[in-house]
Amino acid sequence: MLYNLKDSEKLYGEPKIRKEMFFYFFGLNTGLRMSDIVKLKVGDINKPEPIITEKKTGKKKRLFLDGIQDIVQEYIKDMNDNYLFPSRQSGHITVNTVYKLYIKIGRELGRDDIGCHTLRKTYGRSYYLKTHDIATLMYLFNHSSEKITKRYIGITDDDAKSSLKGFRIGVKGGEM
């Protein structure tokens, strides 16, 4: 997991390939599973309130793209209603292709913990650390419990203890 965005800046400090850079950016800013990203078409996201069907769960999921709409529009401006991430042969790139790319990126960074869930987990952890809103994150991830979501993004008892350091309500400096 890319717990801090410094690692993600190293990952793509300079865009090497437009498709790879957008894939990385899109995954990091949507929290979608790789299996859902690879099959997206331009028409799936080029609408005011895009809704997709998740491959894993079969559930409908609304995409919230307002914060990245400028980048999305720039990427798709010259594309027909084809796959967002077409393969060289035909169809779309595969999750296996993405996995191989992430293994390569991990090697470049000297890390062995980068994989297909990295962007989704980084999105979740970043969202949680900014908002502390686990209920909305559960909704965004389509998770059934807070425990699953916290485990998925790596929130531990140590994180909770650290965030409570110096926390106290109602009493100043030991006076009662």
C-alpha positions in Angstrom: 0.0 0.0 0.0 1.2 3.5 -0.8 0.6 4.9 2.7 2.0 8.3 1.7 1.8 10.0 -1.6 5.5 10.6 -1.8 5.8 7.0 -3.1 3.1 7.7 -5.6 5.0 10.8 -6.8 8.1 8.6 -7.3 5.9 6.1 -9.2 5.0 8.6 -11.9 7.0 11.8 -11.3 7.1 12.2 -15.0 4.4 10.6 -17.2 6.1 7.9 -19.3 3.0 6.7 -21.1 -0.3 8.5 -21.2 -2.4 5.4 -20.8 -0.4 4.1 -17.8 -0.4 7.5 -16.1 -4.2 8.0 -16.5 -4.8 4.4 -15.3 -2.8 5.1 -12.2 -4.4 8.5 -11.6 -7.9 7.1 -12.2 -7.4 4.2 -9.9 -6.0 6.3 -7.2 -8.9 8.8 -7.3 -11.8 6.4 -7.7 -10.9 3.4 -5.5 -12.3 1.0 -8.1 -11.1 -2.6 -8.3 -8.8 -3.3 -11.2 -11.3 -5.7 -12.7 -13.8 -2.8 -13.0 -11.3 -0.3 -14.3 -9.9 -2.4 -17.2 -13.4 -2.9 -18.7 -14.5 0.7 -18.6 -15.5 2.4 -21.9 -15.5 6.1 -22.6 -19.3 6.1 -22.6 -19.3 4.6 -19.1 -17.6 7.6 -17.6 -18.5 10.4 -20.0 -21.8 11.3 -18.4 -22.9 13.5 -15.5 -23.5 10.7 -13.0 -21.8 7.5 -14.2 -23.0 4.2 -12.8 -21.3 0.9 -13.4 -21.9 -2.7 -12.3 -19.1 -4.1 -10.2 -17.7 -7.3 -11.6 -17.0 -8.9 -8.2 -20.3 -8.1 -6.4 -22.7 -7.5 -9.3 -23.9 -4.4 -7.5 -24.5 -1.0 -9.1 -21.9 1.6 -8.1 -22.1 5.4 -8.8 -18.8 6.9 -9.7 -17.9 10.3 -8.2 -15.6 11.9 -10.7 -16.3 15.6 -10.0 -12.8 16.1 -8.5 -11.0 14.6 -11.5 -13.4 15.5 -14.3 -10.9 17.9 -16.0 -8.3 15.2 -16.3 -10.9 12.6 -17.4 -12.1 14.9 -20.2 -8.5 15.6 -21.3 -7.8 11.9 -21.5 -10.9 11.0 -23.4 -11.2 14.0 -25.7 -10.0 12.2 -28.9 -11.4 8.8 -28.1 -14.5 7.2 -29.5 -16.7 5.1 -27.3 -14.0 2.5 -27.0 -12.3 1.0 -23.9 -10.5 3.5 -21.7 -7.6 1.2 -21.6 -7.4 -0.7 -24.9 -5.0 -3.5 -25.4 -2.7 -3.7 -28.4 -4.5 -6.7 -29.8 -8.2 -6.0 -29.3 -10.5 -5.4 -26.4 -9.2 -4.0 -23.1 -6.1 -4.6 -21.1 -6.3 -7.4 -18.6 -5.9 -7.4 -14.8 -2.9 -9.7 -15.4 -1.3 -7.0 -17.6 -1.9 -4.4 -14.8 -0.5 -6.9 -12.2 2.7 -7.3 -14.3 3.0 -3.5 -14.6 2.7 -3.1 -10.8 5.3 -5.8 -10.2 7.6 -3.8 -12.5 6.8 -0.5 -10.7 7.4 -2.2 -7.4 10.9 -3.3 -8.5 11.7 0.2 -9.7 10.7 1.5 -6.2 12.5 -1.3 -4.4 9.2 -2.6 -2.9 7.5 -5.9 -3.0 4.1 -4.8 -1.6 2.7 -3.1 -4.7 -0.1 -5.0 -6.5 -3.5 -4.8 -8.0 -5.1 -3.6 -4.8 -2.5 -0.9 -4.1 -4.4 2.0 -5.6 -7.7 1.0 -4.1 -6.2 0.7 -0.6 -4.3 3.9 -1.0 -7.5 5.7 -2.0 -9.3 4.2 1.0 -6.6 5.0 3.5 -6.1 8.5 2.2 -9.8 9.2 2.3 -10.0 7.9 5.8 -7.0 9.8 7.1 -8.5 13.0 5.6 -12.1 12.6 6.7 -12.2 9.9 9.4 -15.5 8.9 7.8 -15.5 5.1 7.8 -19.3 4.9 7.1 -18.9 6.7 3.7 -15.8 4.7 2.9 -17.7 1.5 3.5 -20.4 2.7 1.1 -17.8 3.7 -1.5 -16.1 0.3 -1.2 -19.4 -1.7 -1.0 -18.1 -3.3 2.2 -20.6 -4.9 4.6 -18.8 -4.0 7.8 -16.6 -1.3 9.4 -14.2 -4.1 10.5 -13.6 -5.2 6.9 -13.0 -1.7 5.7 -10.6 -0.9 8.5 -8.7 -4.1 7.9 -8.6 -3.5 4.1 -7.0 0.0 4.5 -4.7 -1.1 7.3 -6.2 0.8 10.2 -5.0 -0.8 13.4 -5.3 -0.3 17.2 -1.9 1.4 17.1 -3.3 4.0 14.6 -6.3 4.6 16.9 -4.0 4.9 20.0 -1.8 7.4 18.1 -4.7 9.5 16.9 -6.1 9.7 20.5 -2.7 10.9 22.0 -3.5 14.1 24.0 -7.2 13.8 23.2 -9.5 14.9 26.1 -13.0 16.5 26.2 -14.3 18.9 28.8 -11.5 19.3 31.3 -8.5 21.7 31.0 -5.1 20.8 32.4 -6.2 18.4 35.1 -8.7 20.7 36.8 -12.1 19.4 37.6 
